[in-house]
Amino acid sequence: MKQFRIHKDDKVQVIAGKDKGKIGKVLKILRKHDRVLVEKVNLVKRHTRGNPYSGQQGGIVEKEAPIHVSNLAVVCDACAKPTRVGYKYTEDGKKVRFCKKCNEIIK
């Protein structure tokens, strides 16, 4: 199993691609494909067919597409900048993530 430094509900910034500079919240992590779904980032238009049995209406739906994890950086809450993530152990032996810029613990 791959270990990502990005977790669900993290605030991330896109550092490469068409949406460079956008900030959003991580909705889902797709470990098998090294991709992440980020809220309001990498939006695509999907043409869907309606289904009268389930009451689903057809039309053009705009939704998020997965973006590669290498194109994202975690945004630190303390310094409000995109940063790399490190790991360290606290005094009670718990493993936590920390910001490499300001050494604050991330979530």
N, C-alpha and C positions, 0 to 999 in steps of 0.2 A: 504494500500500500504506500502510495506516495505521500509525502508530507508537504503541505502547502503552508506558507507563512501567512496566507490570507484565510480568514475564517468567515463564516456566515455572519451577517449583520455588521461587518467591518465597513468603515468609510474608506473608499479607495479612489485614486485618481488615475485616469488613463494617461500613460506616458508615451504612447506611440499609436499611430493609426489615424483614421478619419475623425475620431472623437477625442483627439489629444487635448488634454486640459480639463475635460469634464470630470466632475466628482459625483459619485453615487454610492448607494448602499448595496452590498453583496446580497443577492437573493438566494442563489443556489450555487453549489460547487459541483462540477462534473469532473471527478478525478480521473475517470477512464480516458478522457480526451484532453486533459490539462486545460480545461476551460472553466470560465466563471460567468454567471448571469449577473449583470449589474443593472440596478434600477435606472431607467431613463438614459441608458448608454447603448450604442450600437443598435438603434431601432431599425427594424425592417418592416416592410408592408407585406402582409400575407393575405392572399385572396382565398377566402373560405366559402364553401358551399353551405347553404342553409339546410337545416334538418327539421322538417315540420313535426316530427314525432317527439323530439326533445325540446322543441320550442326555440332552437338556435337559429338566429337570423344570419343570412349570408351577407357578404360584402367584403370590403377591404379593412383588415384589422392591423393596427400597428403594434408590434410587440418587440421585446428585447431578444436579441440573438446572443449566443455565447461569445465571449471574447477571451483570447488566450491569456493565461495567467502571467506570462512574461511581460505583457503590455500594461500591467497594473502595478501601482505602488500604494501601500497602506498610508493613510493620512492620520497622523498623530493628533489626538484631541488636545494635548497640552500645547504643542508648538504650532499646530494647524498647518503643517507642511508635509508633503509626501516624503516618506522615509523608508529606509530598510529596517527589517525587524530582526532582533537578536533574541536569544533565549538565555535565561539565567534562573538560578534557584533562590528562593527567598529563605529567610532564617528558619522557617518551619518546614523546609524541604519541598515546597511546592514549586513546580516549573511554570514560569510566567514569560510572556513576551514583553520586550521593551523596545523603545524607540532608540535608534542608533544616534540620533541627533541631540536629543535632550535627556536621554537615560530615564525617561518616565515609563512606568508600566502601562502597557496597552491593555485596556479592559480587564 
